[in-house]
């Protein structure tokens, strides 16, 4: 692959650079760097969701189970908003949790922002924390790393974080006041009045695959 890129016509390489297109060599180099800025990440148009940790790009590579859960939660909130138009739901949106930190960003699997907090510019990473952040913890993910991320959201103003735990099929509900697990129904009365999501509905369909 490296040879084919190096022998490509100059105009092809210049076009790729100008459009910010993503090729294998760029991916390798990007993963080796620890000085990437949020502005740079935003311009790269990467093919996979990614976050920035102290200048290092970390790709989020969801498996099919992860994707199914993400779609179910996003769709449920979107359906709720059709009759309760109080905000907007997003998927894999990058947030500048710390606007002053040029090399940090976080991208929850699903997020929600109340209408009165929506940024005017929806074409760039919001310099804020979402009101609700949803993260899906797959069996191979680190629980400790996830809890650190939860605390980051909460410290920057996120009101509610849901951590979906696929192995035990439950949801860890996290607020500034504490954390507790839910196996019956997810609610958010202070943020999403009258919203209900049966937890086990999130995992419907996973039994068709390999047991977790």
C-alpha positions as CSV (number, residue, x, y, z in Angstrom):
1,X,0.0,0.0,0.0
2,X,2.8,2.4,0.8
3,X,4.5,1.8,-2.6
4,X,1.2,2.4,-4.4
5,X,0.7,5.7,-2.6
6,X,4.3,6.8,-3.2
7,X,4.1,6.2,-6.9
8,X,0.7,7.8,-7.4
9,X,0.6,10.9,-9.7
10,X,1.4,14.1,-7.9
11,X,-2.0,15.6,-8.8
12,X,-3.8,12.6,-7.2
13,X,-1.8,13.1,-3.9
14,X,-2.5,16.8,-4.0
15,X,-6.2,16.2,-4.5
16,X,-6.3,13.8,-1.6
17,X,-4.5,16.3,0.6
18,X,-6.8,19.2,-0.4
19,X,-10.0,17.3,0.2
20,X,-8.8,15.8,3.5
21,X,-9.5,12.3,2.2
22,X,-8.5,9.4,4.4
23,X,-6.1,6.7,3.2
24,X,-4.4,3.8,5.0
25,X,-1.0,5.5,5.4
26,X,-2.7,8.6,7.0
27,X,-4.5,6.3,9.4
28,X,-1.3,4.7,10.6
29,X,0.5,8.1,11.0
30,X,-2.5,9.6,12.7
31,X,-2.6,6.8,15.3
32,X,1.1,7.3,16.1
33,X,0.7,11.0,16.8
34,X,0.0,12.6,20.2
35,X,-0.3,16.2,19.0
36,X,-3.6,16.2,17.0
37,X,-5.9,19.1,17.8
38,X,-9.7,19.1,17.9
39,X,-9.7,21.5,14.9
40,X,-7.5,19.1,12.9
41,X,-9.7,16.1,13.9
42,X,-12.8,17.9,12.8
43,X,-11.3,18.6,9.3
44,X,-10.2,15.0,8.7
45,X,-13.6,13.5,7.9
46,X,-12.5,10.2,9.3
47,X,-14.5,7.1,8.2
48,X,-15.1,6.0,11.9
49,X,-16.2,7.8,15.0
50,X,-13.2,9.0,17.0
51,X,-12.3,10.8,20.2
52,X,-9.2,12.8,21.1
53,X,-7.3,12.1,24.3
54,X,-4.5,14.5,25.0
55,X,-3.7,14.8,21.3
56,X,-4.1,11.1,20.5
57,X,-6.9,9.9,18.3
58,X,-8.9,6.9,19.6
59,X,-11.2,5.3,17.2
60,X,-14.6,3.9,18.3
61,X,-15.2,0.7,16.4
62,X,-18.7,-0.5,17.3
63,X,-19.5,-4.2,16.8
64,X,-23.0,-5.2,15.6
65,X,-24.4,-5.6,19.1
66,X,-23.2,-2.1,19.9
67,X,-24.8,-0.7,16.8
68,X,-28.1,-2.4,17.5
69,X,-28.3,-0.9,21.0
70,X,-27.2,2.5,19.9
71,X,-29.9,2.6,17.2
72,X,-32.6,1.4,19.6
73,X,-31.8,4.1,22.2
74,X,-31.5,6.9,19.6
75,X,-34.7,5.9,17.9
76,X,-36.6,5.7,21.2
77,X,-35.5,9.2,22.2
78,X,-36.2,10.5,18.7
79,X,-39.8,9.1,18.9
80,X,-40.2,10.7,22.3
81,X,-39.1,14.1,20.8
82,X,-41.7,13.9,18.1
83,X,-44.4,14.5,20.7
84,X,-42.1,16.3,23.2
85,X,-40.0,18.7,21.0
86,X,-37.8,19.9,23.8
87,X,-34.4,19.2,22.2
88,X,-32.3,17.2,19.7
89,X,-30.8,13.7,19.9
90,X,-27.4,13.0,18.2
91,X,-25.4,9.9,17.5
92,X,-21.5,9.8,17.6
93,X,-21.3,13.6,17.9
94,X,-17.9,14.9,19.1
95,X,-18.1,17.4,21.9
96,X,-15.4,19.8,23.0
97,X,-16.0,19.1,26.7
98,X,-13.3,21.5,27.6
99,X,-13.3,24.3,25.0
100,X,-10.0,25.6,26.3
101,X,-8.3,22.3,25.8
102,X,-7.3,22.1,22.2
103,X,-6.4,18.4,22.2
104,X,-9.4,16.8,23.9
105,X,-12.9,15.7,22.7
106,X,-15.4,13.1,23.6
107,X,-18.1,11.4,21.4
108,X,-20.9,9.6,23.3
109,X,-22.7,6.9,21.5
110,X,-25.9,8.8,21.9
111,X,-26.4,12.3,23.2
112,X,-29.2,14.8,23.8
113,X,-29.2,18.6,24.1
114,X,-32.1,20.7,25.3
115,X,-33.5,23.1,22.8
116,X,-32.5,26.2,24.8
117,X,-28.9,25.0,24.9
118,X,-28.4,24.1,21.3
119,X,-25.4,25.7,19.8
120,X,-26.1,28.1,16.9
121,X,-23.5,26.3,14.7
122,X,-24.5,22.7,14.2
123,X,-21.7,22.1,11.6
124,X,-18.9,22.0,14.1
125,X,-18.1,20.2,17.3
126,X,-20.1,21.8,20.1
127,X,-18.0,23.5,22.7
128,X,-20.0,22.1,25.5
129,X,-21.2,19.0,27.3
130,X,-24.5,17.3,26.3
131,X,-27.4,17.2,28.7
132,X,-27.6,13.4,28.4
133,X,-24.8,11.2,27.3
134,X,-25.2,7.5,26.6
135,X,-22.2,5.1,26.4
136,X,-22.4,1.4,25.6
137,X,-20.0,-0.8,27.5
138,X,-19.1,-3.9,25.5
139,X,-17.6,-6.9,27.2
140,X,-14.1,-6.1,26.2
141,X,-14.2,-2.4,27.3
142,X,-12.6,-1.3,30.5
143,X,-15.2,-0.4,33.2
144,X,-12.6,1.8,35.0
145,X,-12.0,3.8,31.8
146,X,-15.7,4.2,31.3
147,X,-16.2,5.5,34.8
148,X,-13.5,8.0,34.2
149,X,-15.3,9.2,31.1
150,X,-18.6,9.4,33.0
151,X,-17.0,11.6,35.6
152,X,-15.7,13.8,32.8
153,X,-19.2,14.3,31.4
154,X,-20.6,15.1,34.8
155,X,-17.9,17.5,35.8
156,X,-18.4,19.5,32.6
157,X,-22.2,19.9,33.1
158,X,-23.9,16.7,31.7
159,X,-27.0,16.1,33.8
160,X,-27.4,12.4,33.2
161,X,-25.2,9.6,31.8
162,X,-26.5,6.2,30.9
163,X,-23.9,3.4,30.7
164,X,-25.4,0.4,28.9
165,X,-23.7,-2.8,30.2
166,X,-24.1,-5.5,27.6
167,X,-22.7,-8.3,29.6
168,X,-25.2,-8.0,32.5
169,X,-28.0,-6.4,30.4
170,X,-28.5,-3.5,32.7
171,X,-28.0,0.3,32.7
172,X,-25.8,2.2,35.1
173,X,-27.5,5.6,35.7
174,X,-25.1,8.3,36.7
175,X,-25.7,11.8,38.0
176,X,-23.8,14.3,40.1
177,X,-25.7,12.9,43.1
178,X,-24.7,9.3,42.6
179,X,-24.8,6.1,40.5
180,X,-27.2,3.2,40.5
181,X,-28.2,0.3,38.2
182,X,-31.5,-0.1,36.5
183,X,-33.0,-3.4,35.1
184,X,-36.6,-2.4,34.7
185,X,-37.3,1.0,33.1
186,X,-35.1,3.9,32.2
187,X,-36.7,7.3,33.1
188,X,-35.4,10.8,33.2
189,X,-38.1,12.9,34.8
190,X,-36.1,16.1,35.2
191,X,-34.7,16.0,31.7
192,X,-37.2,14.0,29.6
193,X,-40.6,14.2,31.4
194,X,-42.8,11.1,30.8
195,X,-40.0,9.3,28.9
196,X,-39.8,5.5,29.6
197,X,-37.6,2.8,28.1
198,X,-37.9,-0.8,29.3
199,X,-34.3,-1.8,29.8
200,X,-34.7,-5.3,28.3
201,X,-36.1,-3.8,25.1
202,X,-32.6,-2.4,24.5
203,X,-31.2,-5.9,24.2
204,X,-33.9,-7.5,22.1
205,X,-32.2,-9.3,19.1
206,X,-28.9,-9.9,20.8
207,X,-29.8,-13.5,21.5
208,X,-29.6,-14.1,17.7
209,X,-25.8,-13.7,18.0
210,X,-23.1,-15.3,20.0
211,X,-23.8,-15.3,23.8
212,X,-22.2,-12.4,25.6
